[in-house]
Amino acid sequence: MLAGLLVGTALPAWAEGMDRSPRPVARGGAPAAAAATPAVVDAGALVKAADLGGTVGYVVADAETGAVLEAREPEAMLPPASVAKAVTSLYALEKLGRGHRFATRVLATGPVQNGIVQGDLVLAGGGDSTLQTDQLGDLVKRLAGQGLRGVTGGFLRWEGALPQLEQVAGDQPVQVGYNPAISGLCLNFNRVNFEWKRAGDGWSVQMDARGERFLPLVEMTRMSVARRETPIFTYDRGPDHEDWTVASTALGKGGSRWLPVRLPGLYAAEVFRTLARAQGIKLPSPVAVPALPGGIELGRVESEDLPEVLRAMLKFSTNLTAECSGLSASGKADLATSGAAMTDWARASFGIGARFVDHSGLGGASRISAADMVKVLLADHAQGRGLRPILRDVGMKDDKGKVIKGHPVKVVAKSGTLNFVSGLAGHIIPPGGREMVFAIFTGDPDRRDAVPVAKREDPPGVKAWTTRSRRLQGQLISRWATVYG
């Protein structure tokens, strides 16, 4: 069990509380036969059979008229979990604009003569949560191709485009990669890859910032193996390093997983320096600066346009992207103040009483009702604010929660999951029939809060509860598509 908790897929790009793997495993066997139209079952009976405890609230409405077709506990305020990212998307689109791109730049404070910067080289972050090692490696190659070889001054890093926060939420286990630090200078969603292999009576370990084409080792974050059973991980940090220990009994023969980085600016700068050294560019150790120095831009990496950044965030549920987008939109100095700004904006824009403590939904104190979420979806649909086109197609599902391939009804939505909290909100689009918007929130916050922090990565009973909740969501959508679509 310990090994199962420890091992995580070491994908270089995505993975922060993902609802679905970006690389699904192919399954053999013949394709399933087309599913028959499901029998219409009373919604109350479906809720009772799910046996979730806590509260189940939902609303389904006609997308064109706004008429409510069916509802249960519509005003119940529950944690939205990652459904909050749908509201964050609308907030960022309005405040930043659809053409907004996040940029990471390299500046020189003096002229470049014979390949040497006559001054300092500056790595300046612009709040791009999507920056990855391969992009940074390509930037370094371009600089080397321009003849850059070194500096007469220092190598500076600036991460002040966003507030520097140690984590998104304070009530999560130390090792979970979906709860990283926040900074204006990000890399690999502020996660470092930890890899271990059996070596004699012990294990060899390494920390790296791997991409698809570059594999720079990382020295500022270090791992040691401790002969113990629990806790699985411990963490400590100083001003220029992070120290992890891992329980030997959890390692097995080998594996890897992404761990959060709490000093993301230093991490990104060290990886840049390592990649530069491999291209013949010599740089001193990076030094943080509180203000952005003036200088000549030598190169940059830009994110995709904001809608594409948000589309990926909604698909893979990346918490860091939600927080960087929301903080960029608000311009506030911390998550609580930024969440309050988005709360006020949502109240003014949609007339809802939701409360947000962050932009990702990871904080369990955020609250929204199904009625409020449907108001947001209806306004987006009527006004073309830009959410519906970037929502993920989650598919129609059978009575066991499996996606029915080729089903004529399309469902585009955002899901969200915390321990003993689950949500789904979006559009039901029948072929030629009535389009509907819906929101379903199920939650037992008291049960969630009772789980000790150290066990929140995978507490007992949560997988079965989440399976029942998601099955109920699929059953309700099938019912609504059949009865009203």
N, C-alpha and C positions, 0 to 999 in steps of 0.2 A: 504493500500500500504506500509506504514511504517513497519508494522508487517511482511509483505511478504519479505521486504528487510532484515529484522533482522534475521529471522529464517533460520538456516542452519542445514543440517543433521549432527549429532554429531558422525561421524565415528571416531574411535580411530586411524586408520592407514592412510587412503588415503584421500586427498581432498585439492588440490591446483589448482584451475582452471581446474577441471576435465572436459573432453569432454563427459564422460559417467559415470553414477553412477555404482560403483562396486556391488551394490545390487539392480538390476532392479526390479521394482514392477510387479508381475505377472498380466496378464490381462485375463479376462474370455472370453467366447464366442468360437465359432467354429473357427478352423484354416482357414486362408485365402486361397483361391484357388491359384494355381500356376499362376504367372503373365505371360502374353504373351510376346513374343519378342517385345521390343519397336520399334516403327517406327523411321527411321533415319531422324533426323531433322538437318537442317543447323546450324552449330555452331554459326554463327553470329546472327541468329534468337534467339537462346537460350540466348545469352548474352544480346541482346536487351530486351527480355522479362523479364530478371532478374531485370533490372532497378536499378542497384546498384550505379551508379554514380562513380566517381573516375576512377580507372584503373582495367582492367581485363587482366591478363597475364597468358598464359599457353603454355606448350610444352608437346607433347607426342612423344616418340621415341621407335624404336625397341630396345629391351633390349640386343640383341645379336650383332647387327651391329651398333647401335647408330644412324641409319638413322632417321631423324626427319619426322614424319608422318603428324603432324599438329601443328600449332603454331599461337599464337596471342600475340602481344606485348611481345615477348620472352625476351627482354633485359630490360624491365621496372623494376626498382628497388623498391621493396615494403617491408614493414615490414614482416618478416617471422613468427612472433608470435611463437607459440610452435613448428612449423616445425624446428626451430633452434635446438631443442633437438636432431633431427636426426644427425645433424652435430656434436653436442656435444658428442653423443654416439660414433661416429667414432673417434673423438679426444681422448676421454678417453680410448677407447679400444687400440689405438695405443700407447699412452703415459704410461698407467698404466699396460696394459696387461690383458688378459682375465681371468687369475687366481687371479687377485687382489681382496682382501677383506678388507673392512674397519673394524677396531677393536676399541672397547671401553674397557679399561682395568682398573682393580683395583690393585694398587701397595701398598706395605708396605715398608717404608724407614728403618725399623728395623725388627728384628726377632719377631715372634709371640710366646709369652710365656703364657701358661694357658689361651689362647683365647684373650690375649691383645697384640696389636701391640706395640712394644717398639719403638715408634716413630710416624710418621704420616701415615695416610691412604690417598691415592691419587686416585681420579677419573679422569682418563686421556682419553680424547676424541681423536678419530682418524679420524674425518670427516665423521662418519657414519650418514647420514641423515635418515636412515631407522630405527634407534633404537626406540623401543616403550616401554611403561610402563611395559607390561607383560614380556618382555625380561629382563628389569632391575630388576623386581621383582623376576624372576627366578634366576638371578645372585646373588641377596641378599640371597635367600634361600640356594643356594649352599655354600655361604660363612658362613652362620649360621650353615649349616650342617657340615662344616669343624671345627666348634668350635669357630669361631670369635665372640667376645663379646664387644670389645671396643678398645681404643687407649690411649696411654699415652700422645701423642702429639696432632696435629691438624688434621682436615679433609680438605684436599686440593683439589682444582679442577684445571685442566689444559685444556685449550681449544685452545692452540696455534698451533695445526696441520693445521688450516686454519685461514685466517684473520677474525677478529671479525667485522662484518658489521651490521649496524642497520636494513637494509632492502635491498631487491633486487633492487627495483626501487623507485625513489623518487616522482613519479607522480601518486600514487595510494591512495585511501581512507585509513584512518588509521586502519580501522577494518578488512580489507580483509585478510583472512588466507593464501592466495596464495602469499602474499608478506611479508614473515617472515624475521627475522634476520638470519645471517649466522655466524656459529661458528664451531670450531673443535669438540665441545661437543654439540650434538643435542639430542632432545627427542620429539617424536610425531610430527615430521616435524616442530618443534619449534612453536607449537600452544598449547594453554590452552583451556579447555572446560569451557564455561560459561553457567550455568543452572539457570533458574529462575522459581518460582512458585508463584501463587497468595496466599497471606497470609493476611487475614483481609482487611484493607484498603490499603495495600501495597504489597510488594513482598519479598519473601525470595530468596536470591541469593547465589550461591557458585561457586568457581573456583576450578577445579580439573584436574588431569592428567589421566583420566580414560583409562583403557584398557579393555579387555574382562574379566579378572580375578582379577585385582587389581584396587582399586579406591582411590588413595591417594589425599587428599585435598591439595590445594596449597595456601600458605600464602603470597608469595612474589609478587603475582599479585592480585590486589583487585578491586572489583566492587562496585559502589554505584549507586542507582537509583535517577535520578534528575527529578523534576516535570517540564517538558518542552516538546515541540514537536520536535524541531530541535536544534542542530544536533543530529542525533541518538546516536552517540558515541563521547566522547572526551577521550584523552589519555595524560598522563604525566608520567614521570618516574624520579626516583632518582638513586643513585648508587647501591641500594640494594632492590628496589621495583618498581612496575609498578601500576599506578592508572588509572582506567577506570571509566567513568560515562556513563550511558545509559538513553535515554529519556523514561520516564514512558509511554508515549502514544504509544510507539512501542512494548510494552511487551505483551499485551493481557493477557491470563490466565496462560500461561507458555510455556516453550520451552528451547532449548539449541542451541548453535552454537560454533564453534571453532574460537578463536581469536588469532592473532599473538603474539608471545613472542619476546621482544626486548633484554632480558637478558637471552639468552638460556642456557649458562653455569651455571648460578645461579639456573635457573629453574630445570635443570637436576640434579644438586647436591642436591637441596632441596628435590626433589622427591626421590632420592636415600636414603637420610637421613631418610625420613618418612618411606619408606619401610623397612629400616634397623631397625628402632625403633620397628616396628611391629614384627620383628623377634628376638628381644632381643639384638640387636647390638646398643650400645649407642655411638653416634658421636656428636661432637660439631658442631656449625654452620660452613658452608663451607667458605673457604677463597681462593680467586683466587691467582694463582702463575704465574709469567711471563715465567718461564722456567720449563721444565719437570724434577722433581726430580728423581734421581736414586732410584731403589728399587727392591724388589722381587715381581713378579707378583703373585697375589692370585687368580685371575679369570679374565675372559674376555667374551665379547659378540662380535661375528663376524657377519658381513653381509653375504648375499649370494655372490657367485662369481659375478664379475662385469657384465657379460652379463645378469644375472637374475635381478640384481639391475636396469640395464638400460631397460630391458624388461618392468618391472613394471613402471618405469619412463615414458616410451613412452606410455604405456596403460593409465595411470592415469594422465599423464602430470604434474607430481610433480616438481614444480619450484625449491624447495630446493635441491632435488637430482641432478638436472641438474647443479646447481651452485656449489654444493660440489664436484661433479665429475669433472667439468671443472676447478675449482680452484686447486683441487688435481693434475690434469693433467699438469697444467701450472706452479704451484708453485709460482704464483704471489701474490702480497700483496693486490690487490684490483680488483674489477670486471672490471673496464675500462682497466687496463693493461692486465688482463687475457683474456678479450674479444679480445683485440688487438693481443695477442699471438695466439689465435685460428684463428683470421682473417689471420695472416701471414701463419700459418700452412695450412689453407684451400687453400690459393693462391698457395703455393708451391706444395701441394699434388694434387690439382685438376685443377689448372689454372683458378680459378674463381675470380671475383672482389667483392664478398660479403663483408659486414662489420658487425661485431658483437660487441655489447657493453656489452653483458653478455652471459651466456650459456643457459638460459631458454627461451629467446625470449620475456620476459616480458617488457624489455626496448624498447620503441617505436622507438628509433633511429637506431636500426639494420636494415640492408637492404640486400636483395638478389633478384635475378631475377629468373624467371622460367627456363631460359636456364642454369643458374649456378647450380640450384638445380638438374636438370636432369644430368648435368655433374657429380655431386657427386654420384648420384644413379647409373649411368652407370659404374663409376669406382669401386664402391662397388660391383656391380654385376660381373664385369669382374675379379676383384682381390680377391674376397671373404674376404672383410675386416670385415664382421660380422654384418652389419646393417640389411640386408634383413631377416635373421632368427628371429630377435627380434621385427620386426614391427608387429603391431596389425592387425588382420583381421577385416577390417571395413565393409565388405560386399558390395554386389551390392545393389543399391537402386532404387526404382521406381520413377515415375515422381513427387511424392509428398514427396520424401525424406525418405521413409520408407524402411528398409532393407528387401530384398526379400529372405525369408528363402528357403534354398535348391538350390539357384541359382548356376549353374555350374561354373560361372566365379568367381574367387577369387580375392579380392582386399586387399593387405596389404599396410598400409600407416601410416603416421603421420599427424594428423590434428593440426591446430593452430587457435586460435581466440583471438583477442583483440577487443576493441570497433571499429566497422566499418572497421575491418581488418580480413580476413580469408584466410587460406591456407590449402592445402592438397597435399601431395607428396608421391609417392610410386610406387608399381607395380600392373599391371593388368595381371592376370594369367588365361587365358582361358584353358579349358580342352583339351590339345593336340594342341592348336593353338599357335599363336605368342604371346610371353610374351612382355609386354611393360612397360616402366617406364614413369612417368608423374609428372608434377608439375603444380599446379593451385594456383595463388595468386590473390586475389581480395582485393582492399583496397581504402579507402578514408581517407588518413592520416590527411588532413586538417580538415575534419569533426571530426575525433577522437580528434585532438589536441584542438578543440574548446569546447569540453565538460569540464566543471569545474571539478577539481579534486574530490571535495566532491560528485559528482554525477556519478563517473566512475564505481561504482559497478553495476549499472543498469540504464544507461541513456535512455531517451525517444527515441524510434525508433530503438534501437540496436537489440532487439530480432527479429523484423520483417526483418531487414536488414540481420542478420545472417542466418535466415531461408531461405531467398531467395538465399544467397550466397551458402549455403550448398546444396540447391536443384539444383543450377546450376552445382556444382561439380559433383553431382550424374548423372545429365543429360549428361554432357560431357563424363564421364566415360562410361556410357551406349552407347553413340554414338561411342566412340572409340572401345569398345569391339565388337560392331556390325559390324562396317565398316572395322576394321583392324585386329580383333582377329581371 
